[in-house]
Amino acid sequence: MKASIILNTTPEKALLGMFMKHFVSVLDLIECPEKATNYLIDEKLGDMINYCILLEACFRERLEERLED
């Protein structure tokens, strides 16, 4: 994952950073629900779901690598 290389960290930590950016945006929408639009809801929550799926794949890939050793 390119972001993890640029940040010199693990893919999991890079994904967590991306997830947190969207999480903060969702918290902002909770604080000011009048700013919520269908587009923002789809973008922020959809991206958070995608980051969780990618994070799951990272964990499973690392688990498979450990089991192969």
N, CA, C and O atoms as a CHARMM CRD file, in Angstrom:
* protein
*
  276
    1    1 MET  N      0.84600  -1.17300   0.00000 PROA 1      0.00000
    2    1 MET  CA     0.00000   0.00000   0.00000 PROA 1      0.00000
    3    1 MET  C      0.89100   1.23500   0.00000 PROA 1      0.00000
    4    1 MET  O      1.74200   1.40000   0.87400 PROA 1      0.00000
    5    2 LYS  N      0.69100   2.08800  -0.97300 PROA 2      0.00000
    6    2 LYS  CA     1.55500   3.24100  -1.17500 PROA 2      0.00000
    7    2 LYS  C      1.56800   4.18600   0.02500 PROA 2      0.00000
    8    2 LYS  O      2.62400   4.70100   0.39300 PROA 2      0.00000
    9    3 ALA  N      0.40100   4.42100   0.64000 PROA 3      0.00000
   10    3 ALA  CA     0.33500   5.33400   1.79300 PROA 3      0.00000
   11    3 ALA  C      1.21600   4.85400   2.93500 PROA 3      0.00000
   12    3 ALA  O      1.86500   5.66400   3.59600 PROA 3      0.00000
   13    4 SER  N      1.24700   3.55300   3.17400 PROA 4      0.00000
   14    4 SER  CA     2.07200   3.03400   4.26800 PROA 4      0.00000
   15    4 SER  C      3.55900   3.21100   3.97400 PROA 4      0.00000
   16    4 SER  O      4.35300   3.42800   4.88900 PROA 4      0.00000
   17    5 ILE  N      3.93300   3.11800   2.70700 PROA 5      0.00000
   18    5 ILE  CA     5.33000   3.32700   2.32600 PROA 5      0.00000
   19    5 ILE  C      5.71200   4.79400   2.52700 PROA 5      0.00000
   20    5 ILE  O      6.76400   5.10000   3.08900 PROA 5      0.00000
   21    6 ILE  N      4.85400   5.68900   2.06700 PROA 6      0.00000
   22    6 ILE  CA     5.11500   7.12400   2.21200 PROA 6      0.00000
   23    6 ILE  C      5.20200   7.51000   3.68200 PROA 6      0.00000
   24    6 ILE  O      6.06600   8.29600   4.06900 PROA 6      0.00000
   25    7 LEU  N      4.31200   6.96000   4.50000 PROA 7      0.00000
   26    7 LEU  CA     4.28400   7.29000   5.92600 PROA 7      0.00000
   27    7 LEU  C      5.26200   6.45300   6.75000 PROA 7      0.00000
   28    7 LEU  O      5.40800   6.66200   7.95400 PROA 7      0.00000
   29    8 ASN  N      5.92800   5.50800   6.09300 PROA 8      0.00000
   30    8 ASN  CA     6.86700   4.61500   6.77400 PROA 8      0.00000
   31    8 ASN  C      6.19500   3.90100   7.95900 PROA 8      0.00000
   32    8 ASN  O      6.69500   3.91300   9.08400 PROA 8      0.00000
   33    9 THR  N      5.06300   3.29000   7.66700 PROA 9      0.00000
   34    9 THR  CA     4.30800   2.57700   8.69500 PROA 9      0.00000
   35    9 THR  C      3.68200   1.34000   8.08000 PROA 9      0.00000
   36    9 THR  O      3.91700   1.03400   6.91200 PROA 9      0.00000
   37   10 THR  N      2.89300   0.63600   8.85600 PROA 10     0.00000
   38   10 THR  CA     2.23000  -0.56800   8.35400 PROA 10     0.00000
   39   10 THR  C      0.97700  -0.19000   7.55900 PROA 10     0.00000
   40   10 THR  O      0.41400   0.88500   7.76400 PROA 10     0.00000
   41   11 PRO  N      0.54500  -1.06000   6.66300 PROA 11     0.00000
   42   11 PRO  CA    -0.70600  -0.81000   5.95600 PROA 11     0.00000
   43   11 PRO  C     -1.88700  -0.62700   6.92100 PROA 11     0.00000
   44   11 PRO  O     -2.77700   0.18800   6.67800 PROA 11     0.00000
   45   12 GLU  N     -1.88200  -1.39200   8.01000 PROA 12     0.00000
   46   12 GLU  CA    -2.97800  -1.29400   8.98100 PROA 12     0.00000
   47   12 GLU  C     -3.03600   0.09900   9.61200 PROA 12     0.00000
   48   12 GLU  O     -4.11400   0.67100   9.76700 PROA 12     0.00000
   49   13 LYS  N     -1.87600   0.63600   9.97300 PROA 13     0.00000
   50   13 LYS  CA    -1.85800   1.96800  10.58500 PROA 13     0.00000
   51   13 LYS  C     -2.23000   3.04600   9.57000 PROA 13     0.00000
   52   13 LYS  O     -2.89800   4.02100   9.91600 PROA 13     0.00000
   53   14 ALA  N     -1.80400   2.87800   8.33500 PROA 14     0.00000
   54   14 ALA  CA    -2.18500   3.83700   7.29200 PROA 14     0.00000
   55   14 ALA  C     -3.70000   3.81400   7.07800 PROA 14     0.00000
   56   14 ALA  O     -4.32800   4.86700   6.96800 PROA 14     0.00000
   57   15 LEU  N     -4.28300   2.62000   7.02100 PROA 15     0.00000
   58   15 LEU  CA    -5.73600   2.50600   6.86300 PROA 15     0.00000
   59   15 LEU  C     -6.46500   3.11000   8.05800 PROA 15     0.00000
   60   15 LEU  O     -7.50000   3.75500   7.89300 PROA 15     0.00000
   61   16 LEU  N     -5.93500   2.90500   9.24600 PROA 16     0.00000
   62   16 LEU  CA    -6.56100   3.47900  10.43900 PROA 16     0.00000
   63   16 LEU  C     -6.58000   5.00300  10.35300 PROA 16     0.00000
   64   16 LEU  O     -7.56900   5.63400  10.72700 PROA 16     0.00000
   65   17 GLY  N     -5.49600   5.59400   9.86500 PROA 17     0.00000
   66   17 GLY  CA    -5.46000   7.04500   9.70100 PROA 17     0.00000
   67   17 GLY  C     -6.52000   7.53100   8.72900 PROA 17     0.00000
   68   17 GLY  O     -7.18000   8.54000   8.97800 PROA 17     0.00000
   69   18 MET  N     -6.68600   6.82100   7.62700 PROA 18     0.00000
   70   18 MET  CA    -7.71100   7.18400   6.64000 PROA 18     0.00000
   71   18 MET  C     -9.10600   7.00800   7.22800 PROA 18     0.00000
   72   18 MET  O     -9.99000   7.83700   7.01200 PROA 18     0.00000
   73   19 PHE  N     -9.29300   5.92400   7.97000 PROA 19     0.00000
   74   19 PHE  CA   -10.57200   5.66600   8.62800 PROA 19     0.00000
   75   19 PHE  C    -10.90600   6.78900   9.61000 PROA 19     0.00000
   76   19 PHE  O    -12.03300   7.28300   9.64800 PROA 19     0.00000
   77   20 MET  N     -9.91100   7.18000  10.39900 PROA 20     0.00000
   78   20 MET  CA   -10.14400   8.20200  11.43400 PROA 20     0.00000
   79   20 MET  C    -10.52600   9.54200  10.82400 PROA 20     0.00000
   80   20 MET  O    -11.33000  10.27600  11.39800 PROA 20     0.00000
   81   21 LYS  N     -9.95900   9.86900   9.66600 PROA 21     0.00000
   82   21 LYS  CA   -10.32200  11.11300   8.97700 PROA 21     0.00000
   83   21 LYS  C    -11.82200  11.13700   8.69600 PROA 21     0.00000
   84   21 LYS  O    -12.49200  12.14400   8.92400 PROA 21     0.00000
   85   22 HSD  N    -12.33700  10.01900   8.20000 PROA 22     0.00000
   86   22 HSD  CA   -13.76700   9.94200   7.90600 PROA 22     0.00000
   87   22 HSD  C    -14.59500   9.85200   9.18800 PROA 22     0.00000
   88   22 HSD  O    -15.70200  10.38700   9.25400 PROA 22     0.00000
   89   23 PHE  N    -14.06400   9.18300  10.19400 PROA 23     0.00000
   90   23 PHE  CA   -14.76000   9.07400  11.47200 PROA 23     0.00000
   91   23 PHE  C    -14.98100  10.45400  12.08100 PROA 23     0.00000
   92   23 PHE  O    -16.06200  10.74700  12.59200 PROA 23     0.00000
   93   24 VAL  N    -13.95600  11.29700  12.02400 PROA 24     0.00000
   94   24 VAL  CA   -14.08400  12.66600  12.53900 PROA 24     0.00000
   95   24 VAL  C    -15.15600  13.42300  11.75500 PROA 24     0.00000
   96   24 VAL  O    -15.92700  14.18900  12.33300 PROA 24     0.00000
   97   25 SER  N    -15.20200  13.20900  10.44700 PROA 25     0.00000
   98   25 SER  CA   -16.24200  13.85500   9.63600 PROA 25     0.00000
   99   25 SER  C    -17.63800  13.39800  10.04300 PROA 25     0.00000
  100   25 SER  O    -18.57700  14.19400  10.06200 PROA 25     0.00000
  101   26 VAL  N    -17.77100  12.11400  10.36800 PROA 26     0.00000
  102   26 VAL  CA   -19.06500  11.59600  10.81900 PROA 26     0.00000
  103   26 VAL  C    -19.42400  12.20100  12.17900 PROA 26     0.00000
  104   26 VAL  O    -20.58300  12.54300  12.41500 PROA 26     0.00000
  105   27 LEU  N    -18.45300  12.33300  13.06300 PROA 27     0.00000
  106   27 LEU  CA   -18.71200  12.98800  14.35200 PROA 27     0.00000
  107   27 LEU  C    -19.18600  14.42300  14.13600 PROA 27     0.00000
  108   27 LEU  O    -20.08200  14.89700  14.83400 PROA 27     0.00000
  109   28 ASP  N    -18.58700  15.10500  13.17500 PROA 28     0.00000
  110   28 ASP  CA   -19.02400  16.47000  12.85100 PROA 28     0.00000
  111   28 ASP  C    -20.47600  16.47700  12.37600 PROA 28     0.00000
  112   28 ASP  O    -21.24200  17.37300  12.73200 PROA 28     0.00000
  113   29 LEU  N    -20.85300  15.48400  11.57700 PROA 29     0.00000
  114   29 LEU  CA   -22.24200  15.39800  11.11400 PROA 29     0.00000
  115   29 LEU  C    -23.20300  15.10900  12.27000 PROA 29     0.00000
  116   29 LEU  O    -24.34100  15.57700  12.27400 PROA 29     0.00000
  117   30 ILE  N    -22.73800  14.34400  13.23200 PROA 30     0.00000
  118   30 ILE  CA   -23.56300  14.05800  14.41000 PROA 30     0.00000
  119   30 ILE  C    -23.77000  15.33500  15.21800 PROA 30     0.00000
  120   30 ILE  O    -24.86000  15.58100  15.73400 PROA 30     0.00000
  121   31 GLU  N    -22.71500  16.14700  15.32700 PROA 31     0.00000
  122   31 GLU  CA   -22.80000  17.40900  16.07100 PROA 31     0.00000
  123   31 GLU  C    -23.64800  18.44500  15.34100 PROA 31     0.00000
  124   31 GLU  O    -24.33000  19.25100  15.97300 PROA 31     0.00000
  125   32 CYS  N    -23.60200  18.42100  14.00900 PROA 32     0.00000
  126   32 CYS  CA   -24.36600  19.38000  13.19300 PROA 32     0.00000
  127   32 CYS  C    -25.15000  18.62200  12.12700 PROA 32     0.00000
  128   32 CYS  O    -24.79500  18.66500  10.94900 PROA 32     0.00000
  129   33 PRO  N    -26.21500  17.92600  12.53000 PROA 33     0.00000
  130   33 PRO  CA   -26.94200  17.08400  11.57100 PROA 33     0.00000
  131   33 PRO  C    -27.52700  17.85800  10.38800 PROA 33     0.00000
  132   33 PRO  O    -27.81600  17.26700   9.34700 PROA 33     0.00000
  133   34 GLU  N    -27.70000  19.15400  10.53500 PROA 34     0.00000
  134   34 GLU  CA   -28.24200  19.95200   9.42100 PROA 34     0.00000
  135   34 GLU  C    -27.26300  20.03200   8.24700 PROA 34     0.00000
  136   34 GLU  O    -27.66400  20.39200   7.14100 PROA 34     0.00000
  137   35 LYS  N    -25.99600  19.70600   8.46700 PROA 35     0.00000
  138   35 LYS  CA   -24.99700  19.70600   7.39500 PROA 35     0.00000
  139   35 LYS  C    -24.97200  18.39400   6.61400 PROA 35     0.00000
  140   35 LYS  O    -24.32100  18.30100   5.57400 PROA 35     0.00000
  141   36 ALA  N    -25.67400  17.39200   7.11000 PROA 36     0.00000
  142   36 ALA  CA   -25.67400  16.08100   6.45500 PROA 36     0.00000
  143   36 ALA  C    -26.42500  16.14700   5.12900 PROA 36     0.00000
  144   36 ALA  O    -27.50900  16.72300   5.03000 PROA 36     0.00000
  145   37 THR  N    -25.81900  15.54600   4.12600 PROA 37     0.00000
  146   37 THR  CA   -26.46700  15.37900   2.82300 PROA 37     0.00000
  147   37 THR  C    -26.34700  13.90400   2.45200 PROA 37     0.00000
  148   37 THR  O    -25.54400  13.16800   3.02700 PROA 37     0.00000
  149   38 ASN  N    -27.15000  13.49000   1.49400 PROA 38     0.00000
  150   38 ASN  CA   -27.03500  12.10600   1.03500 PROA 38     0.00000
  151   38 ASN  C    -25.62800  11.82200   0.53600 PROA 38     0.00000
  152   38 ASN  O    -25.07800  10.75100   0.79000 PROA 38     0.00000
  153   39 TYR  N    -25.04600  12.77900  -0.17200 PROA 39     0.00000
  154   39 TYR  CA   -23.68700  12.59800  -0.69200 PROA 39     0.00000
  155   39 TYR  C    -22.68700  12.39500   0.45100 PROA 39     0.00000
  156   39 TYR  O    -21.89500  11.45300   0.41200 PROA 39     0.00000
  157   40 LEU  N    -22.71300  13.26300   1.46500 PROA 40     0.00000
  158   40 LEU  CA   -21.77200  13.14500   2.58300 PROA 40     0.00000
  159   40 LEU  C    -21.95400  11.84400   3.35100 PROA 40     0.00000
  160   40 LEU  O    -20.97600  11.19800   3.72800 PROA 40     0.00000
  161   41 ILE  N    -23.19800  11.46200   3.58100 PROA 41     0.00000
  162   41 ILE  CA   -23.47300  10.20500   4.28800 PROA 41     0.00000
  163   41 ILE  C    -22.89700   9.03300   3.50900 PROA 41     0.00000
  164   41 ILE  O    -22.21300   8.17900   4.07300 PROA 41     0.00000
  165   42 ASP  N    -23.17800   8.99600   2.20400 PROA 42     0.00000
  166   42 ASP  CA   -22.66300   7.90900   1.36400 PROA 42     0.00000
  167   42 ASP  C    -21.14000   7.90300   1.32700 PROA 42     0.00000
  168   42 ASP  O    -20.51400   6.85000   1.44500 PROA 42     0.00000
  169   43 GLU  N    -20.54700   9.08400   1.16200 PROA 43     0.00000
  170   43 GLU  CA   -19.09300   9.15800   1.04200 PROA 43     0.00000
  171   43 GLU  C    -18.40200   8.75500   2.33600 PROA 43     0.00000
  172   43 GLU  O    -17.54200   7.87400   2.33300 PROA 43     0.00000
  173   44 LYS  N    -18.76800   9.38600   3.43200 PROA 44     0.00000
  174   44 LYS  CA   -18.05500   9.15900   4.69600 PROA 44     0.00000
  175   44 LYS  C    -18.28600   7.75200   5.23500 PROA 44     0.00000
  176   44 LYS  O    -17.32600   7.06000   5.57500 PROA 44     0.00000
  177   45 LEU  N    -19.53800   7.31800   5.31900 PROA 45     0.00000
  178   45 LEU  CA   -19.81600   5.98500   5.85600 PROA 45     0.00000
  179   45 LEU  C    -19.39000   4.89300   4.88500 PROA 45     0.00000
  180   45 LEU  O    -18.89600   3.84500   5.30200 PROA 45     0.00000
  181   46 GLY  N    -19.57900   5.13200   3.59900 PROA 46     0.00000
  182   46 GLY  CA   -19.15700   4.15000   2.60000 PROA 46     0.00000
  183   46 GLY  C    -17.65200   3.93800   2.63400 PROA 46     0.00000
  184   46 GLY  O    -17.17600   2.80500   2.56900 PROA 46     0.00000
  185   47 ASP  N    -16.90200   5.03300   2.73700 PROA 47     0.00000
  186   47 ASP  CA   -15.44700   4.90600   2.81400 PROA 47     0.00000
  187   47 ASP  C    -15.02600   4.21300   4.10000 PROA 47     0.00000
  188   47 ASP  O    -14.09900   3.40200   4.08400 PROA 47     0.00000
  189   48 MET  N    -15.68800   4.51500   5.21500 PROA 48     0.00000
  190   48 MET  CA   -15.35000   3.83800   6.47600 PROA 48     0.00000
  191   48 MET  C    -15.57000   2.33100   6.35800 PROA 48     0.00000
  192   48 MET  O    -14.75400   1.53900   6.83000 PROA 48     0.00000
  193   49 ILE  N    -16.66300   1.94500   5.73400 PROA 49     0.00000
  194   49 ILE  CA   -16.94200   0.51400   5.52000 PROA 49     0.00000
  195   49 ILE  C    -15.84200  -0.10700   4.66800 PROA 49     0.00000
  196   49 ILE  O    -15.35700  -1.19700   4.97100 PROA 49     0.00000
  197   50 ASN  N    -15.44500   0.59200   3.59700 PROA 50     0.00000
  198   50 ASN  CA   -14.39200   0.07600   2.72400 PROA 50     0.00000
  199   50 ASN  C    -13.06800  -0.06000   3.46200 PROA 50     0.00000
  200   50 ASN  O    -12.35100  -1.04200   3.26800 PROA 50     0.00000
  201   51 TYR  N    -12.73600   0.91100   4.30400 PROA 51     0.00000
  202   51 TYR  CA   -11.49400   0.81600   5.07000 PROA 51     0.00000
  203   51 TYR  C    -11.54100  -0.36500   6.03700 PROA 51     0.00000
  204   51 TYR  O    -10.52300  -1.02300   6.25200 PROA 51     0.00000
  205   52 CYS  N    -12.69000  -0.64000   6.61400 PROA 52     0.00000
  206   52 CYS  CA   -12.81900  -1.80600   7.49300 PROA 52     0.00000
  207   52 CYS  C    -12.62000  -3.10100   6.71900 PROA 52     0.00000
  208   52 CYS  O    -11.97900  -4.03000   7.21100 PROA 52     0.00000
  209   53 ILE  N    -13.16200  -3.16400   5.52000 PROA 53     0.00000
  210   53 ILE  CA   -12.98900  -4.35700   4.68800 PROA 53     0.00000
  211   53 ILE  C    -11.52300  -4.53200   4.31700 PROA 53     0.00000
  212   53 ILE  O    -10.99900  -5.64500   4.36800 PROA 53     0.00000
  213   54 LEU  N    -10.85600  -3.44300   3.94500 PROA 54     0.00000
  214   54 LEU  CA    -9.42900  -3.51500   3.61700 PROA 54     0.00000
  215   54 LEU  C     -8.59800  -3.90400   4.83600 PROA 54     0.00000
  216   54 LEU  O     -7.64700  -4.67900   4.72700 PROA 54     0.00000
  217   55 LEU  N     -8.95900  -3.36700   5.98800 PROA 55     0.00000
  218   55 LEU  CA    -8.24500  -3.71500   7.21400 PROA 55     0.00000
  219   55 LEU  C     -8.42300  -5.19600   7.54000 PROA 55     0.00000
  220   55 LEU  O     -7.47800  -5.86300   7.96200 PROA 55     0.00000
  221   56 GLU  N     -9.63200  -5.70100   7.34400 PROA 56     0.00000
  222   56 GLU  CA    -9.87300  -7.13000   7.55600 PROA 56     0.00000
  223   56 GLU  C     -8.97600  -7.95800   6.63800 PROA 56     0.00000
  224   56 GLU  O     -8.40100  -8.96000   7.06500 PROA 56     0.00000
  225   57 ALA  N     -8.85900  -7.54300   5.38500 PROA 57     0.00000
  226   57 ALA  CA    -8.01200  -8.26700   4.43700 PROA 57     0.00000
  227   57 ALA  C     -6.55100  -8.24000   4.87700 PROA 57     0.00000
  228   57 ALA  O     -5.84500  -9.24000   4.74400 PROA 57     0.00000
  229   58 CYS  N     -6.09500  -7.10400   5.40000 PROA 58     0.00000
  230   58 CYS  CA    -4.71500  -7.02100   5.90200 PROA 58     0.00000
  231   58 CYS  C     -4.50100  -8.00200   7.04900 PROA 58     0.00000
  232   58 CYS  O     -3.50200  -8.72000   7.07700 PROA 58     0.00000
  233   59 PHE  N     -5.43500  -8.03300   7.99200 PROA 59     0.00000
  234   59 PHE  CA    -5.31000  -8.95200   9.12600 PROA 59     0.00000
  235   59 PHE  C     -5.29200 -10.40200   8.65200 PROA 59     0.00000
  236   59 PHE  O     -4.46900 -11.19600   9.10600 PROA 59     0.00000
  237   60 ARG  N     -6.19500 -10.74400   7.74600 PROA 60     0.00000
  238   60 ARG  CA    -6.26000 -12.12500   7.26400 PROA 60     0.00000
  239   60 ARG  C     -4.99900 -12.51000   6.49600 PROA 60     0.00000
  240   60 ARG  O     -4.52300 -13.64000   6.60900 PROA 60     0.00000
  241   61 GLU  N     -4.45900 -11.57400   5.71600 PROA 61     0.00000
  242   61 GLU  CA    -3.23500 -11.85100   4.97600 PROA 61     0.00000
  243   61 GLU  C     -2.07300 -12.09300   5.93800 PROA 61     0.00000
  244   61 GLU  O     -1.28600 -13.01900   5.74000 PROA 61     0.00000
  245   62 ARG  N     -1.96300 -11.27400   6.97000 PROA 62     0.00000
  246   62 ARG  CA    -0.89800 -11.48300   7.97000 PROA 62     0.00000
  247   62 ARG  C     -1.07700 -12.79600   8.71000 PROA 62     0.00000
  248   62 ARG  O     -0.10000 -13.48200   9.00900 PROA 62     0.00000
  249   63 LEU  N     -2.33700 -13.15300   9.01000 PROA 63     0.00000
  250   63 LEU  CA    -2.61500 -14.42200   9.69200 PROA 63     0.00000
  251   63 LEU  C     -2.20400 -15.58800   8.80600 PROA 63     0.00000
  252   63 LEU  O     -1.57700 -16.53500   9.28000 PROA 63     0.00000
  253   64 GLU  N     -2.54900 -15.53000   7.53600 PROA 64     0.00000
  254   64 GLU  CA    -2.16000 -16.59500   6.59700 PROA 64     0.00000
  255   64 GLU  C     -0.64500 -16.71900   6.51800 PROA 64     0.00000
  256   64 GLU  O     -0.11300 -17.82900   6.49900 PROA 64     0.00000
  257   65 GLU  N      0.05200 -15.58600   6.47200 PROA 65     0.00000
  258   65 GLU  CA     1.52200 -15.62100   6.40800 PROA 65     0.00000
  259   65 GLU  C      2.09400 -16.27900   7.66500 PROA 65     0.00000
  260   65 GLU  O      3.04600 -17.05400   7.57600 PROA 65     0.00000
  261   66 ARG  N      1.52000 -15.97600   8.84000 PROA 66     0.00000
  262   66 ARG  CA     1.99100 -16.59200  10.08100 PROA 66     0.00000
  263   66 ARG  C      1.74800 -18.08200  10.09400 PROA 66     0.00000
  264   66 ARG  O      2.59000 -18.84700  10.56600 PROA 66     0.00000
  265   67 LEU  N      0.59700 -18.50800   9.57800 PROA 67     0.00000
  266   67 LEU  CA     0.25500 -19.91800   9.58000 PROA 67     0.00000
  267   67 LEU  C      1.11700 -20.71200   8.60400 PROA 67     0.00000
  268   67 LEU  O      1.32700 -21.91000   8.78900 PROA 67     0.00000
  269   68 GLU  N      1.62000 -20.03800   7.55500 PROA 68     0.00000
  270   68 GLU  CA     2.47100 -20.70600   6.58100 PROA 68     0.00000
  271   68 GLU  C      3.86500 -20.94200   7.12600 PROA 68     0.00000
  272   68 GLU  O      4.55700 -21.85800   6.68200 PROA 68     0.00000
  273   69 ASP  N      4.28700 -20.12700   8.08400 PROA 69     0.00000
  274   69 ASP  CA     5.64900 -20.25700   8.65000 PROA 69     0.00000
  275   69 ASP  C      5.77200 -21.43200   9.57100 PROA 69     0.00000
  276   69 ASP  O      6.84500 -21.67400  10.12300 PROA 69     0.00000
